[in-house]
């Protein structure tokens, strides 16, 4: 799967995000699990090619898994988080996708609205999904990608990919491509779907 970035953003990213493999990235490459690790969270199923942590609550409506497996959010090298959003019939339901992304950046992702995002696309759930990509140099140099998904039954979900600066671009792409390609929507109201909203019971 190819990451689609504009040429200008590609040059910016390559200048700000070091390509040489550091010790952490080498360790991650060597630690790729022979059998991918699968999660079922908030109505979705996905795999990580590295041993990520058990699910951890970020807020009342957000859950994350991080690498290394013994890390916690804020001390991680890689993170995949899912954020449940109001249905179109509920509060904030009338906001456009762009307005929702701005609201998420301000309220939950922690990114300043003054930073103009670059555009990005990944293939998720069998279709091209446009997202926003950011690079924050301070206080923790970090790469973030934010996507919005419209699921069955009117559910909306945000997916946030996050990587520390120490993670090389090839490793970051390997992990995020694998997660994006493996994402599947669980059948609404199925046993697996219900359990995915009660993930803390299976930790």
Rosetta blueprint (number, residue, H / E / L):
1 X L
2 X L
3 X L
4 X E
5 X L
6 X L
7 X H
8 X H
9 X H
10 X H
11 X H
12 X H
13 X H
14 X H
15 X H
16 X H
17 X L
18 X L
19 X L
20 X L
21 X L
22 X L
23 X H
24 X H
25 X H
26 X H
27 X H
28 X H
29 X H
30 X H
31 X L
32 X L
33 X L
34 X L
35 X L
36 X L
37 X E
38 X E
39 X E
40 X E
41 X E
42 X L
43 X L
44 X E
45 X E
46 X E
47 X E
48 X E
49 X L
50 X L
51 X L
52 X L
53 X L
54 X L
55 X L
56 X E
57 X E
58 X E
59 X E
60 X L
61 X L
62 X E
63 X E
64 X E
65 X E
66 X E
67 X E
68 X L
69 X L
70 X L
71 X L
72 X L
73 X L
74 X L
75 X L
76 X L
77 X L
78 X E
79 X E
80 X E
81 X E
82 X E
83 X E
84 X E
85 X E
86 X L
87 X L
88 X L
89 X L
90 X L
91 X L
92 X L
93 X L
94 X L
95 X L
96 X L
97 X H
98 X H
99 X H
100 X H
101 X H
102 X H
103 X H
104 X H
105 X H
106 X H
107 X H
108 X H
109 X H
110 X L
111 X L
112 X L
113 X L
114 X L
115 X L
116 X L
117 X L
118 X E
119 X E
120 X E
121 X E
122 X E
123 X E
124 X E
125 X L
126 X L
127 X E
128 X E
129 X E
130 X E
131 X E
132 X E
133 X E
134 X E
135 X E
136 X E
137 X L
138 X L
139 X L
140 X L
141 X L
142 X E
143 X E
144 X E
145 X E
146 X E
147 X E
148 X E
149 X E
150 X E
151 X L
152 X H
153 X H
154 X H
155 X L
156 X E
157 X E
158 X E
159 X E
160 X E
161 X E
162 X E
163 X E
164 X E
165 X L
166 X L
167 X L
168 X L
169 X H
170 X H
171 X H
172 X H
173 X H
174 X H
175 X H
176 X H
177 X H
178 X H
179 X H
180 X H
181 X H
182 X H
183 X L
184 X E
185 X E
186 X L
187 X L
188 X L
189 X L
190 X L
191 X H
192 X H
193 X H
194 X H
195 X H
196 X H
197 X L
198 X L
199 X H
200 X H
201 X H
202 X H
203 X L
